[in-house]
Amino acid sequence: MIDDDLRARVQRLLAGSHQVHDLDRLFLALRDRAHERDSFREIGDFVAHRDERQKGLVTQTGRDVFTSIDVWSLELRGRKPSPEDIVRAAWANFRLASDSQLKGGCGLQRGTVKGRLKSGLSKTERGEALAKQEIKVINYLGNRFIWKPAFTDGQLFNEFRDVLLLNSIILRADTPALNGIKTFLTLYAISCMHGSAVVLEDGTRADLLAGFSNQKRCLEVKMQIGFDDGPKPIMAPICLFLSSLQPENHCEAKLLELGSKGPLFAWSEPVEVGSDGRLVLVT
């Protein structure tokens, strides 16, 4: 019965009736059947628990990016990174770095980098001499700012399609029609994440706010973090969900105005997907 309900809701979406509560039902019902599609599971968890995220893809990526910029900015804040700082930054940056970044920076494949990092840090702790490759890996990863979004709208759409297929909610023949809901799915995800927060490892909250303050002016959700323990405060809004949508085509005029000013260049008011398929202020 539950899956029949979900199939009917998907068919309604495919027919052009884009209703938020249909996506709510799909994500809530299938988040425990996501087949390791992490972005699908993540949005399902946002639907279920919007206030604070303490685990999951966005939380882990947010914590890693925070660690990366925290250690990298220590000297700007008048402090020298400690050996413990280097260790935590190295592992965070290893998780954040792409395979091509690791190859370019360390000259090694990901698996080999992980082995050299582990052995090098162990030797450092024991006071032993390091091999050249171990030194290179630690120098590259230990005090560098690396960033990536937790996921993009393209990844979310692909994994949404996969979950529906793997759970027999749609047939393979339905997948071309599914392209018609990609924009709606992206705006829905932004509205779910906006206003939530990531809980960092020290227990502090980092707010998640949507906007379009990036070079290509694409809609996004950023984690708002900052440091006030140096000569000058450092603001570091970090994108955790990046879309390919332009705000002029997908936001009401008021949101365009609000997103173009202010210190954070992000919305501080609640938003939702309106009846016209654009992001609007909740009124």
Sequence and secondary structure as in RCSB ss.txt:
>XXXX:A:sequence
MIDDDLRARVQRLLAGSHQVHDLDRLFLALRDRAHERDSFREIGDFVAHRDERQKGLVTQTGRDVFTSIDVWSLE
LRGRKPSPEDIVRAAWANFRLASDSQLKGGCGLQRGTVKGRLKSGLSKTERGEALAKQEIKVINYLGNRFIWKPA
FTDGQLFNEFRDVLLLNSIILRADTPALNGIKTFLTLYAISCMHGSAVVLEDGTRADLLAGFSNQKRCLEVKMQI
GFDDGPKPIMAPICLFLSSLQPENHCEAKLLELGSKGPLFAWSEPVEVGSDGRLVLVT
>XXXX:A:secstr
 HHHHHHHHHHHHHTT   HHHHHHHHHHHGGG TT HHHHHHHHHHH  S B SSHHHHHHHHHHHHHHHHTTG
GGT    HHHHHHHHHHHHHHS HHHHHHHHSS HHHHHHHHHHHHHHHHHT    HHHHHHHHHHTT      S
EEHHHHHHHHHHHHHHTTSS GGGHHHHGGGHHHHHHHHHHHHTT EEE TTS EEEEEEE  STT   EEEEEE
EE SSSS EEEEEEEEE    HHHHB HHHHHHTTSSSS B  S EEE TTSSEEE  
